[in-house]
Amino acid sequence: MIPQAHVLVVDDQADLCEMIRLALEENGYAASLASDGASMRHALAARATDLVIVDAVLPDEAGPELIAVARRYGAKVILMSGHPEQIERLADGDMPFLAKPFRIDELIACIRETLGPADGEDASEPAGRG
């Protein structure tokens, strides 16, 4: 059996993190949450992570440092932000991004495009709630 892809969600909005976690699990991904750069580092050190979905603007650390840390652990990155100018400044040509607010089906589609379908999932299945 192939293990589930593990996704780490990093955002200081607890309700958003929880909503994303539930959607990830409903769509066949394992998920962990972190609220800041320090907890992100701890989570990455504790468990192999395939993808980090990170807010570009956190109170304790800026996006470029967080992106670099995730990549050092071998994780792919999806950047999200409610500040479009941050996304334009930070997103490079090979990093997907989501502008807040986004729909869950947009998030799942972006994850599938980045990682491929979750374990046992048919790529043609619907992405979940919108």
Secondary structure, DSSP 8 states (H G I E B T S, - for coil): -----EEEEE-S-HHHHHHHHHHHHHTT-EEEEESSHHHHHHHHHHS--SEEEEESB-SS-BHHHHHHHHHHTT-EEEEEES-HHHHHHH--TT--EEESS--HHHHHHHHHHHH-S-TT--TTS-----
